[in-house]
């Protein structure tokens, strides 16, 4: 479990506060995960796309997302 929140897993990409519709794929040696999220709100609304990249599926780098149009 995550040390600061016992309800959040330690080895699982989690959103802030949540993410939806994850789309994973492998490309040129990296795992990519695109997902939808609503920054700062725990419900559907002003949705954005997020992007995380990992070489080993343990450490992930979150990249800047973009708003849905």
PDB file of N, H, CA, C and O in Angstrom:
ATOM      1  N   UNK A   1       0.824  -1.191   0.000  1.00  0.00           N
ATOM      2  CA  UNK A   1       0.000   0.000   0.000  1.00  0.00           C
ATOM      3  C   UNK A   1       0.870   1.256   0.000  1.00  0.00           C
ATOM      4  O   UNK A   1       2.051   1.216   0.343  1.00  0.00           O
ATOM      5  N   UNK A   2       0.276   2.328  -0.379  1.00  0.00           N
ATOM      6  H   UNK A   2      -0.684   2.360  -0.657  1.00  0.00           H
ATOM      7  CA  UNK A   2       0.972   3.613  -0.439  1.00  0.00           C
ATOM      8  C   UNK A   2       1.169   4.132   0.987  1.00  0.00           C
ATOM      9  O   UNK A   2       0.228   4.105   1.781  1.00  0.00           O
ATOM     10  N   UNK A   3       2.372   4.602   1.328  1.00  0.00           N
ATOM     11  H   UNK A   3       3.136   4.624   0.683  1.00  0.00           H
ATOM     12  CA  UNK A   3       2.632   5.006   2.720  1.00  0.00           C
ATOM     13  C   UNK A   3       1.765   6.162   3.211  1.00  0.00           C
ATOM     14  O   UNK A   3       1.448   6.219   4.399  1.00  0.00           O
ATOM     15  N   UNK A   4       1.374   7.081   2.334  1.00  0.00           N
ATOM     16  H   UNK A   4       1.632   7.035   1.369  1.00  0.00           H
ATOM     17  CA  UNK A   4       0.592   8.227   2.809  1.00  0.00           C
ATOM     18  C   UNK A   4      -0.917   7.975   2.779  1.00  0.00           C
ATOM     19  O   UNK A   4      -1.676   8.752   3.359  1.00  0.00           O
ATOM     20  N   UNK A   5      -1.365   6.911   2.120  1.00  0.00           N
ATOM     21  H   UNK A   5      -0.749   6.280   1.649  1.00  0.00           H
ATOM     22  CA  UNK A   5      -2.798   6.602   2.046  1.00  0.00           C
ATOM     23  C   UNK A   5      -2.961   5.085   1.950  1.00  0.00           C
ATOM     24  O   UNK A   5      -2.625   4.499   0.921  1.00  0.00           O
ATOM     25  N   UNK A   6      -3.463   4.446   2.991  1.00  0.00           N
ATOM     26  H   UNK A   6      -3.736   4.923   3.827  1.00  0.00           H
ATOM     27  CA  UNK A   6      -3.570   2.989   2.989  1.00  0.00           C
ATOM     28  C   UNK A   6      -4.570   2.450   1.965  1.00  0.00           C
ATOM     29  O   UNK A   6      -4.597   1.243   1.726  1.00  0.00           O
ATOM     30  N   UNK A   7      -5.383   3.296   1.361  1.00  0.00           N
ATOM     31  H   UNK A   7      -5.361   4.277   1.556  1.00  0.00           H
ATOM     32  CA  UNK A   7      -6.376   2.862   0.383  1.00  0.00           C
ATOM     33  C   UNK A   7      -5.882   2.974  -1.053  1.00  0.00           C
ATOM     34  O   UNK A   7      -6.591   2.579  -1.978  1.00  0.00           O
ATOM     35  N   UNK A   8      -4.677   3.506  -1.257  1.00  0.00           N
ATOM     36  H   UNK A   8      -4.101   3.826  -0.505  1.00  0.00           H
ATOM     37  CA  UNK A   8      -4.100   3.646  -2.601  1.00  0.00           C
ATOM     38  C   UNK A   8      -2.974   2.640  -2.772  1.00  0.00           C
ATOM     39  O   UNK A   8      -2.068   2.579  -1.941  1.00  0.00           O
ATOM     40  N   UNK A   9      -3.019   1.843  -3.848  1.00  0.00           N
ATOM     41  H   UNK A   9      -3.756   1.892  -4.523  1.00  0.00           H
ATOM     42  CA  UNK A   9      -1.957   0.851  -4.049  1.00  0.00           C
ATOM     43  C   UNK A   9      -0.617   1.499  -4.353  1.00  0.00           C
ATOM     44  O   UNK A   9      -0.566   2.598  -4.906  1.00  0.00           O
ATOM     45  N   UNK A  10       0.465   0.822  -3.995  1.00  0.00           N
ATOM     46  H   UNK A  10       0.423  -0.070  -3.546  1.00  0.00           H
ATOM     47  CA  UNK A  10       1.808   1.366  -4.197  1.00  0.00           C
ATOM     48  C   UNK A  10       2.299   1.156  -5.626  1.00  0.00           C
ATOM     49  O   UNK A  10       3.016   2.009  -6.150  1.00  0.00           O
ATOM     50  N   UNK A  11       1.938   0.049  -6.271  1.00  0.00           N
ATOM     51  H   UNK A  11       1.356  -0.644  -5.845  1.00  0.00           H
ATOM     52  CA  UNK A  11       2.404  -0.257  -7.628  1.00  0.00           C
ATOM     53  C   UNK A  11       1.232  -0.255  -8.595  1.00  0.00           C
ATOM     54  O   UNK A  11       0.896  -1.280  -9.189  1.00  0.00           O
ATOM     55  N   UNK A  12       0.624   0.895  -8.740  1.00  0.00           N
ATOM     56  H   UNK A  12       0.897   1.727  -8.256  1.00  0.00           H
ATOM     57  CA  UNK A  12      -0.509   1.052  -9.641  1.00  0.00           C
ATOM     58  C   UNK A  12      -0.614   2.535  -9.951  1.00  0.00           C
ATOM     59  O   UNK A  12      -0.580   3.358  -9.036  1.00  0.00           O
ATOM     60  N   UNK A  13      -0.740   2.892 -11.219  1.00  0.00           N
ATOM     61  H   UNK A  13      -0.767   2.224 -11.962  1.00  0.00           H
ATOM     62  CA  UNK A  13      -0.872   4.300 -11.569  1.00  0.00           C
ATOM     63  C   UNK A  13      -2.229   4.802 -11.092  1.00  0.00           C
ATOM     64  O   UNK A  13      -3.267   4.269 -11.486  1.00  0.00           O
ATOM     65  N   UNK A  14      -2.222   5.800 -10.266  1.00  0.00           N
ATOM     66  H   UNK A  14      -1.379   6.233  -9.946  1.00  0.00           H
ATOM     67  CA  UNK A  14      -3.463   6.373  -9.755  1.00  0.00           C
ATOM     68  C   UNK A  14      -3.507   7.850 -10.129  1.00  0.00           C
ATOM     69  O   UNK A  14      -2.475   8.516 -10.209  1.00  0.00           O
ATOM     70  N   UNK A  15      -4.704   8.341 -10.353  1.00  0.00           N
ATOM     71  H   UNK A  15      -5.542   7.799 -10.288  1.00  0.00           H
ATOM     72  CA  UNK A  15      -4.872   9.734 -10.735  1.00  0.00           C
ATOM     73  C   UNK A  15      -4.994  10.648  -9.543  1.00  0.00           C
ATOM     74  O   UNK A  15      -5.021  10.201  -8.396  1.00  0.00           O
ATOM     75  N   UNK A  16      -5.068  11.916  -9.822  1.00  0.00           N
ATOM     76  H   UNK A  16      -5.046  12.279 -10.753  1.00  0.00           H
ATOM     77  CA  UNK A  16      -5.238  12.916  -8.771  1.00  0.00           C
ATOM     78  C   UNK A  16      -6.468  13.743  -9.109  1.00  0.00           C
ATOM     79  O   UNK A  16      -6.343  14.689  -9.887  1.00  0.00           O
ATOM     80  N   UNK A  17      -7.636  13.451  -8.582  1.00  0.00           N
ATOM     81  H   UNK A  17      -7.738  12.682  -7.950  1.00  0.00           H
ATOM     82  CA  UNK A  17      -7.889  12.372  -7.624  1.00  0.00           C
ATOM     83  C   UNK A  17      -8.248  11.031  -8.264  1.00  0.00           C
ATOM     84  O   UNK A  17      -8.298  10.031  -7.548  1.00  0.00           O
ATOM     85  N   UNK A  18      -8.501  10.954  -9.572  1.00  0.00           N
ATOM     86  H   UNK A  18      -8.460  11.766 -10.155  1.00  0.00           H
ATOM     87  CA  UNK A  18      -8.838   9.685 -10.206  1.00  0.00           C
ATOM     88  C   UNK A  18      -8.507   9.746 -11.687  1.00  0.00           C
ATOM     89  O   UNK A  18      -8.260  10.820 -12.235  1.00  0.00           O
ATOM     90  N   UNK A  19      -8.505   8.563 -12.342  1.00  0.00           N
ATOM     91  H   UNK A  19      -8.706   7.690 -11.897  1.00  0.00           H
ATOM     92  CA  UNK A  19      -8.351   8.518 -13.794  1.00  0.00           C
ATOM     93  C   UNK A  19      -9.341   7.509 -14.359  1.00  0.00           C
ATOM     94  O   UNK A  19      -9.852   6.650 -13.641  1.00  0.00           O
ATOM     95  N   UNK A  20      -9.602   7.627 -15.661  1.00  0.00           N
ATOM     96  H   UNK A  20      -9.186   8.325 -16.244  1.00  0.00           H
ATOM     97  CA  UNK A  20     -10.628   6.822 -16.308  1.00  0.00           C
ATOM     98  C   UNK A  20     -10.148   6.395 -17.689  1.00  0.00           C
ATOM     99  O   UNK A  20      -9.309   7.060 -18.296  1.00  0.00           O
ATOM    100  N   UNK A  21     -10.677   5.299 -18.174  1.00  0.00           N
ATOM    101  H   UNK A  21     -11.359   4.758 -17.680  1.00  0.00           H
ATOM    102  CA  UNK A  21     -10.485   4.832 -19.544  1.00  0.00           C
ATOM    103  C   UNK A  21      -9.008   4.701 -19.922  1.00  0.00           C
ATOM    104  O   UNK A  21      -8.580   5.310 -20.903  1.00  0.00           O
ATOM    105  N   UNK A  22      -8.213   3.923 -19.173  1.00  0.00           N
ATOM    106  H   UNK A  22      -8.560   3.428 -18.376  1.00  0.00           H
ATOM    107  CA  UNK A  22      -6.790   3.788 -19.510  1.00  0.00           C
ATOM    108  C   UNK A  22      -6.600   3.048 -20.836  1.00  0.00           C
ATOM    109  O   UNK A  22      -7.283   2.063 -21.116  1.00  0.00           O
ATOM    110  N   UNK A  23      -5.664   3.540 -21.641  1.00  0.00           N
ATOM    111  H   UNK A  23      -5.109   4.340 -21.414  1.00  0.00           H
ATOM    112  CA  UNK A  23      -5.345   2.939 -22.938  1.00  0.00           C
ATOM    113  C   UNK A  23      -3.836   2.671 -22.961  1.00  0.00           C
ATOM    114  O   UNK A  23      -3.052   3.591 -23.196  1.00  0.00           O
ATOM    115  N   UNK A  24      -3.420   1.412 -22.719  1.00  0.00           N
ATOM    116  H   UNK A  24      -4.057   0.665 -22.528  1.00  0.00           H
ATOM    117  CA  UNK A  24      -1.981   1.105 -22.681  1.00  0.00           C
ATOM    118  C   UNK A  24      -1.474   0.602 -24.033  1.00  0.00           C
ATOM    119  O   UNK A  24      -2.217  -0.017 -24.794  1.00  0.00           O
ATOM    120  N   UNK A  25      -0.205   0.876 -24.318  1.00  0.00           N
ATOM    121  H   UNK A  25       0.398   1.379 -23.699  1.00  0.00           H
ATOM    122  CA  UNK A  25       0.462   0.255 -25.459  1.00  0.00           C
ATOM    123  C   UNK A  25       1.969   0.349 -25.284  1.00  0.00           C
ATOM    124  O   UNK A  25       2.471   1.154 -24.499  1.00  0.00           O
ATOM    125  N   UNK A  26       2.683  -0.493 -26.031  1.00  0.00           N
ATOM    126  H   UNK A  26       2.275  -1.147 -26.668  1.00  0.00           H
ATOM    127  CA  UNK A  26       4.139  -0.570 -25.985  1.00  0.00           C
ATOM    128  C   UNK A  26       4.681  -0.002 -27.284  1.00  0.00           C
ATOM    129  O   UNK A  26       4.244  -0.401 -28.363  1.00  0.00           O
ATOM    130  N   UNK A  27       5.645   0.942 -27.196  1.00  0.00           N
ATOM    131  H   UNK A  27       6.000   1.267 -26.319  1.00  0.00           H
ATOM    132  CA  UNK A  27       6.187   1.575 -28.391  1.00  0.00           C
ATOM    133  C   UNK A  27       7.653   1.909 -28.179  1.00  0.00           C
ATOM    134  O   UNK A  27       7.998   2.638 -27.249  1.00  0.00           O
ATOM    135  N   UNK A  28       8.517   1.379 -29.038  1.00  0.00           N
ATOM    136  H   UNK A  28       8.236   0.787 -29.794  1.00  0.00           H
ATOM    137  CA  UNK A  28       9.949   1.668 -29.037  1.00  0.00           C
ATOM    138  C   UNK A  28      10.597   1.553 -27.649  1.00  0.00           C
ATOM    139  O   UNK A  28      11.343   2.438 -27.230  1.00  0.00           O
ATOM    140  N   UNK A  29      10.305   0.462 -26.950  1.00  0.00           N
ATOM    141  H   UNK A  29       9.699  -0.257 -27.291  1.00  0.00           H
ATOM    142  CA  UNK A  29      10.944   0.180 -25.671  1.00  0.00           C
ATOM    143  C   UNK A  29      10.295   0.796 -24.447  1.00  0.00           C
ATOM    144  O   UNK A  29      10.784   0.602 -23.335  1.00  0.00           O
ATOM    145  N   UNK A  30       9.209   1.532 -24.619  1.00  0.00           N
ATOM    146  H   UNK A  30       8.812   1.690 -25.523  1.00  0.00           H
ATOM    147  CA  UNK A  30       8.510   2.166 -23.488  1.00  0.00           C
ATOM    148  C   UNK A  30       7.050   1.735 -23.457  1.00  0.00           C
ATOM    149  O   UNK A  30       6.420   1.531 -24.495  1.00  0.00           O
ATOM    150  N   UNK A  31       6.532   1.602 -22.246  1.00  0.00           N
ATOM    151  H   UNK A  31       7.043   1.768 -21.403  1.00  0.00           H
ATOM    152  CA  UNK A  31       5.097   1.410 -22.050  1.00  0.00           C
ATOM    153  C   UNK A  31       4.461   2.788 -21.933  1.00  0.00           C
ATOM    154  O   UNK A  31       4.952   3.636 -21.187  1.00  0.00           O
ATOM    155  N   UNK A  32       3.388   3.016 -22.654  1.00  0.00           N
ATOM    156  H   UNK A  32       2.990   2.327 -23.260  1.00  0.00           H
ATOM    157  CA  UNK A  32       2.652   4.284 -22.610  1.00  0.00           C
ATOM    158  C   UNK A  32       1.248   4.007 -22.105  1.00  0.00           C
ATOM    159  O   UNK A  32       0.647   2.991 -22.454  1.00  0.00           O
ATOM    160  N   UNK A  33       0.731   4.896 -21.294  1.00  0.00           N
ATOM    161  H   UNK A  33       1.219   5.721 -21.010  1.00  0.00           H
ATOM    162  CA  UNK A  33      -0.645   4.803 -20.823  1.00  0.00           C
ATOM    163  C   UNK A  33      -1.291   6.166 -20.992  1.00  0.00           C
ATOM    164  O   UNK A  33      -0.883   7.137 -20.354  1.00  0.00           O
ATOM    165  N   UNK A  34      -2.289   6.238 -21.844  1.00  0.00           N
ATOM    166  H   UNK A  34      -2.620   5.449 -22.362  1.00  0.00           H
ATOM    167  CA  UNK A  34      -3.109   7.445 -21.973  1.00  0.00           C
ATOM    168  C   UNK A  34      -4.380   7.214 -21.174  1.00  0.00           C
ATOM    169  O   UNK A  34      -4.892   6.095 -21.126  1.00  0.00           O
ATOM    170  N   UNK A  35      -4.886   8.256 -20.552  1.00  0.00           N
ATOM    171  H   UNK A  35      -4.470   9.165 -20.590  1.00  0.00           H
ATOM    172  CA  UNK A  35      -6.076   8.121 -19.714  1.00  0.00           C
ATOM    173  C   UNK A  35      -6.814   9.458 -19.663  1.00  0.00           C
ATOM    174  O   UNK A  35      -6.240  10.506 -19.959  1.00  0.00           O
ATOM    175  N   UNK A  36      -8.079   9.409 -19.289  1.00  0.00           N
ATOM    176  H   UNK A  36      -8.545   8.557 -19.049  1.00  0.00           H
ATOM    177  CA  UNK A  36      -8.871  10.621 -19.084  1.00  0.00           C
ATOM    178  C   UNK A  36      -8.886  10.945 -17.602  1.00  0.00           C
ATOM    179  O   UNK A  36      -8.869  10.047 -16.760  1.00  0.00           O
ATOM    180  N   UNK A  37      -8.918  12.226 -17.290  1.00  0.00           N
ATOM    181  H   UNK A  37      -8.932  12.956 -17.974  1.00  0.00           H
ATOM    182  CA  UNK A  37      -9.058  12.631 -15.888  1.00  0.00           C
ATOM    183  C   UNK A  37      -9.633  14.041 -15.821  1.00  0.00           C
ATOM    184  O   UNK A  37      -9.603  14.793 -16.796  1.00  0.00           O
ATOM    185  N   UNK A  38     -10.149  14.372 -14.664  1.00  0.00           N
ATOM    186  H   UNK A  38     -10.174  13.762 -13.873  1.00  0.00           H
ATOM    187  CA  UNK A  38     -10.695  15.693 -14.383  1.00  0.00           C
ATOM    188  C   UNK A  38      -9.831  16.284 -13.275  1.00  0.00           C
ATOM    189  O   UNK A  38     -10.036  15.968 -12.103  1.00  0.00           O
ATOM    190  N   UNK A  39      -8.863  17.142 -13.625  1.00  0.00           N
ATOM    191  H   UNK A  39      -8.697  17.399 -14.577  1.00  0.00           H
ATOM    192  CA  UNK A  39      -7.902  17.632 -12.633  1.00  0.00           C
ATOM    193  C   UNK A  39      -8.582  18.324 -11.443  1.00  0.00           C
ATOM    194  O   UNK A  39      -9.360  19.264 -11.608  1.00  0.00           O
ATOM    195  N   UNK A  40      -8.268  17.838 -10.261  1.00  0.00           N
ATOM    196  H   UNK A  40      -7.636  17.075 -10.127  1.00  0.00           H
ATOM    197  CA  UNK A  40      -8.739  18.477  -9.049  1.00  0.00           C
ATOM    198  C   UNK A  40     -10.159  18.154  -8.635  1.00  0.00           C
ATOM    199  O   UNK A  40     -10.620  18.645  -7.604  1.00  0.00           O
ATOM    200  N   UNK A  41     -10.873  17.333  -9.416  1.00  0.00           N
ATOM    201  H   UNK A  41     -10.498  16.935 -10.253  1.00  0.00           H
ATOM    202  CA  UNK A  41     -12.253  16.989  -9.052  1.00  0.00           C
ATOM    203  C   UNK A  41     -12.421  15.481  -9.140  1.00  0.00           C
ATOM    204  O   UNK A  41     -11.840  14.831 -10.009  1.00  0.00           O
ATOM    205  N   UNK A  42     -13.214  14.935  -8.242  1.00  0.00           N
ATOM    206  H   UNK A  42     -13.686  15.463  -7.537  1.00  0.00           H
ATOM    207  CA  UNK A  42     -13.420  13.486  -8.186  1.00  0.00           C
ATOM    208  C   UNK A  42     -14.683  13.063  -8.919  1.00  0.00           C
ATOM    209  O   UNK A  42     -15.355  12.123  -8.494  1.00  0.00           O
ATOM    210  N   UNK A  43     -15.019  13.738 -10.009  1.00  0.00           N
ATOM    211  H   UNK A  43     -14.473  14.501 -10.355  1.00  0.00           H
ATOM    212  CA  UNK A  43     -16.190  13.359 -10.785  1.00  0.00           C
ATOM    213  C   UNK A  43     -16.011  13.794 -12.227  1.00  0.00           C
ATOM    214  O   UNK A  43     -15.112  14.573 -12.545  1.00  0.00           O
ATOM    215  N   UNK A  44     -16.879  13.283 -13.103  1.00  0.00           N
ATOM    216  H   UNK A  44     -17.609  12.651 -12.845  1.00  0.00           H
ATOM    217  CA  UNK A  44     -16.840  13.598 -14.529  1.00  0.00           C
ATOM    218  C   UNK A  44     -17.112  15.080 -14.734  1.00  0.00           C
ATOM    219  O   UNK A  44     -17.904  15.664 -13.995  1.00  0.00           O
ATOM    220  N   UNK A  45     -16.481  15.696 -15.712  1.00  0.00           N
ATOM    221  H   UNK A  45     -15.837  15.222 -16.313  1.00  0.00           H
ATOM    222  CA  UNK A  45     -16.719  17.114 -15.969  1.00  0.00           C
ATOM    223  C   UNK A  45     -15.733  17.641 -16.995  1.00  0.00           C
ATOM    224  O   UNK A  45     -15.775  17.233 -18.156  1.00  0.00           O
ATOM    225  N   UNK A  46     -14.852  18.533 -16.592  1.00  0.00           N
ATOM    226  H   UNK A  46     -14.818  18.865 -15.649  1.00  0.00           H
ATOM    227  CA  UNK A  46     -13.884  19.183 -17.461  1.00  0.00           C
ATOM    228  C   UNK A  46     -12.735  18.208 -17.739  1.00  0.00           C
ATOM    229  O   UNK A  46     -11.664  18.312 -17.140  1.00  0.00           O
ATOM    230  N   UNK A  47     -12.970  17.260 -18.655  1.00  0.00           N
ATOM    231  H   UNK A  47     -13.840  17.176 -19.141  1.00  0.00           H
ATOM    232  CA  UNK A  47     -12.048  16.147 -18.856  1.00  0.00           C
ATOM    233  C   UNK A  47     -10.802  16.549 -19.634  1.00  0.00           C
ATOM    234  O   UNK A  47     -10.851  17.390 -20.531  1.00  0.00           O
ATOM    235  N   UNK A  48      -9.691  15.929 -19.269  1.00  0.00           N
ATOM    236  H   UNK A  48      -9.651  15.246 -18.540  1.00  0.00           H
ATOM    237  CA  UNK A  48      -8.401  16.108 -19.932  1.00  0.00           C
ATOM    238  C   UNK A  48      -7.826  14.729 -20.229  1.00  0.00           C
ATOM    239  O   UNK A  48      -8.235  13.731 -19.635  1.00  0.00           O
ATOM    240  N   UNK A  49      -6.869  14.687 -21.159  1.00  0.00           N
ATOM    241  H   UNK A  49      -6.536  15.497 -21.641  1.00  0.00           H
ATOM    242  CA  UNK A  49      -6.111  13.474 -21.410  1.00  0.00           C
ATOM    243  C   UNK A  49      -4.802  13.545 -20.644  1.00  0.00           C
ATOM    244  O   UNK A  49      -4.129  14.576 -20.644  1.00  0.00           O
ATOM    245  N   UNK A  50      -4.447  12.456 -19.998  1.00  0.00           N
ATOM    246  H   UNK A  50      -4.994  11.619 -19.999  1.00  0.00           H
ATOM    247  CA  UNK A  50      -3.159  12.338 -19.338  1.00  0.00           C
ATOM    248  C   UNK A  50      -2.310  11.307 -20.060  1.00  0.00           C
ATOM    249  O   UNK A  50      -2.827  10.500 -20.833  1.00  0.00           O
ATOM    250  N   UNK A  51      -1.007  11.334 -19.810  1.00  0.00           N
ATOM    251  H   UNK A  51      -0.587  11.990 -19.183  1.00  0.00           H
ATOM    252  CA  UNK A  51      -0.082  10.417 -20.469  1.00  0.00           C
ATOM    253  C   UNK A  51       1.019  10.060 -19.474  1.00  0.00           C
ATOM    254  O   UNK A  51       1.655  10.942 -18.897  1.00  0.00           O
ATOM    255  N   UNK A  52       1.235   8.780 -19.281  1.00  0.00           N
ATOM    256  H   UNK A  52       0.718   8.063 -19.749  1.00  0.00           H
ATOM    257  CA  UNK A  52       2.317   8.302 -18.424  1.00  0.00           C
ATOM    258  C   UNK A  52       3.185   7.348 -19.241  1.00  0.00           C
ATOM    259  O   UNK A  52       2.677   6.625 -20.099  1.00  0.00           O
ATOM    260  N   UNK A  53       4.485   7.344 -18.979  1.00  0.00           N
ATOM    261  H   UNK A  53       4.897   7.931 -18.282  1.00  0.00           H
ATOM    262  CA  UNK A  53       5.444   6.493 -19.691  1.00  0.00           C
ATOM    263  C   UNK A  53       6.271   5.731 -18.665  1.00  0.00           C
ATOM    264  O   UNK A  53       6.651   6.279 -17.631  1.00  0.00           O
ATOM    265  N   UNK A  54       6.547   4.455 -18.960  1.00  0.00           N
ATOM    266  H   UNK A  54       6.237   4.009 -19.800  1.00  0.00           H
ATOM    267  CA  UNK A  54       7.367   3.638 -18.072  1.00  0.00           C
ATOM    268  C   UNK A  54       8.210   2.676 -18.895  1.00  0.00           C
ATOM    269  O   UNK A  54       7.741   2.125 -19.890  1.00  0.00           O
ATOM    270  N   UNK A  55       9.449   2.479 -18.480  1.00  0.00           N
ATOM    271  H   UNK A  55       9.830   2.927 -17.671  1.00  0.00           H
ATOM    272  CA  UNK A  55      10.310   1.472 -19.118  1.00  0.00           C
ATOM    273  C   UNK A  55      10.107   0.103 -18.473  1.00  0.00           C
ATOM    274  O   UNK A  55      10.254  -0.924 -19.135  1.00  0.00           O
ATOM    275  N   UNK A  56       9.767   0.088 -17.170  1.00  0.00           N
ATOM    276  H   UNK A  56       9.648   0.923 -16.633  1.00  0.00           H
ATOM    277  CA  UNK A  56       9.733  -1.167 -16.433  1.00  0.00           C
ATOM    278  C   UNK A  56       8.383  -1.483 -15.780  1.00  0.00           C
ATOM    279  O   UNK A  56       8.277  -2.484 -15.071  1.00  0.00           O
ATOM    280  N   UNK A  57       7.372  -0.679 -15.993  1.00  0.00           N
ATOM    281  H   UNK A  57       7.458   0.134 -16.569  1.00  0.00           H
ATOM    282  CA  UNK A  57       6.037  -0.832 -15.403  1.00  0.00           C
ATOM    283  C   UNK A  57       6.036  -0.712 -13.876  1.00  0.00           C
ATOM    284  O   UNK A  57       5.058  -1.084 -13.227  1.00  0.00           O
ATOM    285  N   UNK A  58       7.110  -0.204 -13.308  1.00  0.00           N
ATOM    286  H   UNK A  58       7.905   0.098 -13.835  1.00  0.00           H
ATOM    287  CA  UNK A  58       7.163   0.089 -11.873  1.00  0.00           C
ATOM    288  C   UNK A  58       7.250   1.594 -11.677  1.00  0.00           C
ATOM    289  O   UNK A  58       6.448   2.178 -10.948  1.00  0.00           O
ATOM    290  N   UNK A  59       8.227   2.224 -12.328  1.00  0.00           N
ATOM    291  H   UNK A  59       8.879   1.751 -12.920  1.00  0.00           H
ATOM    292  CA  UNK A  59       8.367   3.673 -12.245  1.00  0.00           C
ATOM    293  C   UNK A  59       7.705   4.301 -13.466  1.00  0.00           C
ATOM    294  O   UNK A  59       7.954   3.878 -14.595  1.00  0.00           O
ATOM    295  N   UNK A  60       6.874   5.295 -13.246  1.00  0.00           N
ATOM    296  H   UNK A  60       6.672   5.638 -12.329  1.00  0.00           H
ATOM    297  CA  UNK A  60       6.171   5.954 -14.349  1.00  0.00           C
ATOM    298  C   UNK A  60       6.451   7.446 -14.323  1.00  0.00           C
ATOM    299  O   UNK A  60       6.625   8.039 -13.258  1.00  0.00           O
ATOM    300  N   UNK A  61       6.493   8.034 -15.483  1.00  0.00           N
ATOM    301  H   UNK A  61       6.352   7.552 -16.348  1.00  0.00           H
ATOM    302  CA  UNK A  61       6.667   9.470 -15.634  1.00  0.00           C
ATOM    303  C   UNK A  61       5.367  10.029 -16.198  1.00  0.00           C
ATOM    304  O   UNK A  61       4.981   9.706 -17.322  1.00  0.00           O
ATOM    305  N   UNK A  62       4.689  10.873 -15.410  1.00  0.00           N
ATOM    306  H   UNK A  62       5.002  11.135 -14.497  1.00  0.00           H
ATOM    307  CA  UNK A  62       3.469  11.489 -15.892  1.00  0.00           C
ATOM    308  C   UNK A  62       3.826  12.689 -16.747  1.00  0.00           C
ATOM    309  O   UNK A  62       4.647  13.519 -16.358  1.00  0.00           O
ATOM    310  N   UNK A  63       3.217  12.774 -17.892  1.00  0.00           N
ATOM    311  H   UNK A  63       2.550  12.099 -18.209  1.00  0.00           H
ATOM    312  CA  UNK A  63       3.446  13.900 -18.799  1.00  0.00           C
ATOM    313  C   UNK A  63       2.234  14.804 -18.787  1.00  0.00           C
ATOM    314  O   UNK A  63       1.151  14.408 -18.356  1.00  0.00           O
ATOM    315  N   UNK A  64       2.422  16.017 -19.261  1.00  0.00           N
ATOM    316  H   UNK A  64       3.301  16.339 -19.611  1.00  0.00           H
ATOM    317  CA  UNK A  64       1.321  16.971 -19.291  1.00  0.00           C
ATOM    318  C   UNK A  64       0.193  16.462 -20.181  1.00  0.00           C
ATOM    319  O   UNK A  64       0.432  15.909 -21.254  1.00  0.00           O
ATOM    320  N   UNK A  65      -1.015  16.653 -19.726  1.00  0.00           N
ATOM    321  H   UNK A  65      -1.209  17.102 -18.854  1.00  0.00           H
ATOM    322  CA  UNK A  65      -2.190  16.236 -20.500  1.00  0.00           C
ATOM    323  C   UNK A  65      -2.739  17.390 -21.318  1.00  0.00           C
ATOM    324  O   UNK A  65      -2.214  18.503 -21.280  1.00  0.00           O
ATOM    325  N   UNK A  66      -3.796  17.112 -22.056  1.00  0.00           N
ATOM    326  H   UNK A  66      -4.222  16.208 -22.087  1.00  0.00           H
ATOM    327  CA  UNK A  66      -4.454  18.164 -22.826  1.00  0.00           C
ATOM    328  C   UNK A  66      -5.948  18.049 -22.604  1.00  0.00           C
ATOM    329  O   UNK A  66      -6.456  16.974 -22.286  1.00  0.00           O
ATOM    330  N   UNK A  67      -6.638  19.140 -22.770  1.00  0.00           N
ATOM    331  H   UNK A  67      -6.225  20.013 -23.029  1.00  0.00           H
ATOM    332  CA  UNK A  67      -8.083  19.169 -22.591  1.00  0.00           C
ATOM    333  C   UNK A  67      -8.781  18.554 -23.798  1.00  0.00           C
ATOM    334  O   UNK A  67      -8.342  18.706 -24.938  1.00  0.00           O
ATOM    335  N   UNK A  68      -9.882  17.855 -23.517  1.00  0.00           N
ATOM    336  H   UNK A  68     -10.238  17.732 -22.591  1.00  0.00           H
ATOM    337  CA  UNK A  68     -10.748  17.399 -24.617  1.00  0.00           C
ATOM    338  C   UNK A  68     -11.376  18.610 -25.263  1.00  0.00           C
ATOM    339  O   UNK A  68     -11.669  19.598 -24.589  1.00  0.00           O
ATOM    340  N   UNK A  69     -11.584  18.543 -26.555  1.00  0.00           N
ATOM    341  H   UNK A  69     -11.347  17.741 -27.103  1.00  0.00           H
ATOM    342  CA  UNK A  69     -12.248  19.687 -27.217  1.00  0.00           C
ATOM    343  C   UNK A  69     -13.661  19.332 -27.598  1.00  0.00           C
ATOM    344  O   UNK A  69     -14.375  20.162 -28.162  1.00  0.00           O
TER     345      UNK A  69
END
